[in-house]
Amino acid sequence: METKSTTILIVAPEGVPRELVAKYLERCRSGFPLLEAAICQNQYDDARVLGHRMKGTGAPYGFVRLTEIGALIEQAAANRNSRALREHVAVLAEYLSSVEITGE
C-alpha cells in the first residue's frame, strides 16, 4: 500500500467497540493483497466477490467510503473492466493507508 498523504479519521459507531472496528480495519488491510493478486491474474469473479464483501461490511463499522469503493470494485469486476478496476483498487490502497480510528 502507498504512503499516507492525508489522514482520514473514523469514529467507531455507537454500540460498536473501538477494538472491533480496529480488527475489521486490520482484516481489510491484510486482505488487500488478495484483491491485488486477483486483479493481476484477471480473476474478475474473485475481485467481484471481494468488492461485494467490502460493500456489505464497511458501513456498519463506520467505513462508509470503504462501502462505496467496494461497490465500484464489484461493478468494475462484473463488467470485466480492468482499467476501472485498477483505478478503484488504487483509491482503496490510498484509503486503507490513510484511515485511522479515533475516539474511545
C-alpha positions as CSV (number, residue, x, y, z in Angstrom):
1,M,0.0,0.0,0.0
2,E,1.0,3.6,-0.6
3,T,2.2,6.2,1.9
4,K,-0.2,8.3,3.8
5,S,-1.0,11.6,2.3
6,T,-4.0,12.7,4.3
7,T,-5.2,11.1,7.5
8,I,-8.9,10.1,7.5
9,L,-10.3,9.7,11.0
10,I,-13.1,7.2,11.6
11,V,-15.1,7.1,14.9
12,A,-16.4,3.7,15.9
13,P,-20.2,3.8,15.5
14,E,-22.3,3.9,18.7
15,G,-22.6,0.4,20.2
16,V,-19.6,-1.0,18.3
17,P,-16.4,-1.3,20.4
18,R,-13.4,0.5,19.0
19,E,-11.3,-2.7,19.2
20,L,-13.8,-4.4,16.9
21,V,-13.5,-1.6,14.4
22,A,-9.7,-1.8,14.6
23,K,-9.8,-5.5,14.0
24,Y,-12.1,-5.0,11.0
25,L,-9.7,-2.4,9.5
26,E,-6.7,-4.7,10.0
27,R,-8.6,-7.6,8.2
28,C,-9.2,-5.2,5.3
29,R,-5.6,-4.2,5.2
30,S,-4.3,-7.7,5.4
31,G,-6.8,-8.9,2.8
32,F,-5.8,-6.2,0.3
33,P,-3.0,-8.4,-1.3
34,L,-5.7,-11.0,-2.2
35,L,-7.5,-8.3,-4.2
36,E,-4.3,-7.2,-5.9
37,A,-3.5,-10.8,-6.8
38,A,-7.0,-11.4,-8.2
39,I,-6.6,-8.4,-10.5
40,C,-3.1,-9.3,-11.6
41,Q,-4.3,-12.7,-12.6
42,N,-7.5,-11.4,-14.3
43,Q,-9.7,-13.3,-11.8
44,Y,-12.6,-11.0,-12.1
45,D,-15.0,-13.2,-10.2
46,D,-12.7,-13.2,-7.2
47,A,-12.3,-9.4,-7.4
48,R,-16.1,-9.0,-7.7
49,V,-16.7,-11.1,-4.5
50,L,-14.1,-9.2,-2.6
51,G,-15.6,-5.9,-3.7
52,H,-19.1,-7.2,-2.7
53,R,-17.8,-8.1,0.8
54,M,-16.4,-4.6,1.3
55,K,-19.6,-3.1,0.0
56,G,-21.7,-5.1,2.5
57,T,-19.4,-4.8,5.6
58,G,-17.8,-1.4,5.6
59,A,-20.6,0.9,6.7
60,P,-21.7,-1.0,9.9
61,Y,-18.1,-0.5,11.2
62,G,-18.1,3.2,10.2
63,F,-16.3,2.9,6.9
64,V,-18.9,4.4,4.5
65,R,-16.2,5.2,2.0
66,L,-15.0,1.6,2.0
67,T,-18.5,0.5,1.2
68,E,-18.6,2.9,-1.7
69,I,-15.2,1.8,-3.1
70,G,-16.3,-1.9,-2.6
71,A,-19.4,-1.2,-4.8
72,L,-17.2,0.4,-7.5
73,I,-14.8,-2.6,-7.4
74,E,-17.7,-5.1,-7.6
75,Q,-19.2,-3.3,-10.6
76,A,-15.9,-2.9,-12.5
77,A,-15.1,-6.6,-11.9
78,A,-18.6,-7.7,-13.0
79,N,-18.0,-5.6,-16.2
80,R,-14.5,-7.1,-16.6
81,N,-13.3,-3.5,-16.9
82,S,-9.6,-3.9,-15.9
83,R,-8.8,-0.2,-16.2
84,A,-11.6,0.9,-13.9
85,L,-10.9,-2.0,-11.6
86,R,-7.2,-0.9,-11.2
87,E,-8.3,2.7,-10.6
88,H,-10.7,1.8,-7.9
89,V,-8.1,-0.5,-6.2
90,A,-5.6,2.4,-6.3
91,V,-8.2,4.5,-4.5
92,L,-8.8,1.7,-2.0
93,A,-5.0,1.4,-1.3
94,E,-4.8,5.1,-0.6
95,Y,-7.9,4.9,1.6
96,L,-6.6,2.0,3.6
97,S,-3.2,3.6,4.1
98,S,-4.8,6.9,5.2
99,V,-7.6,5.8,7.5
100,E,-7.2,5.8,11.3
101,I,-9.6,5.1,14.1
102,T,-10.2,7.8,16.7
103,G,-12.1,8.0,19.9
104,E,-12.5,5.5,22.7
